[in-house]
């Protein structure tokens, strides 16, 4: 059952206040639940690149493996770069990478 417009406004207000009051908690819970779209896109990009690299090694068996591997690696690089380059409001790329993969320096 979808939320009413009034309920959606209330929920958005609660989320906004929580983010203002405790942004560190919001980052930790978002990372723990896997709801961070940047992290998902980066993980998919890394996986595509790795599978492409493996396919590239099979180039000796058939040319199609090499072509598919090169394409997968290219798609992985483009997806990862676009995920990192996305919204300027998120801050520098290094901060976004640390947010996704975690860092002991930022959490302490």
C-alpha angles and dihedrals in degrees: 000000000000121000120254119246090255092051091048090053091050092049092048090050091050091049092048093050093046090051090050095045100044114008092164091059091049091051093048095048093044090052092045094051094044093236094132107110092196091058092048092051092047092049092049090048092051091047092049091049092049094048089047091052091051091049089050089059089058090060088105090065099047138350091233090066091055094048092047090047093051091049093049091049091050092049090049092051094047093046093048094046093048091048092052094042093048124113115006089213089073092069131233120350093248091057091051092049091049090048092054100041098028129237131218091217095057097041095052 
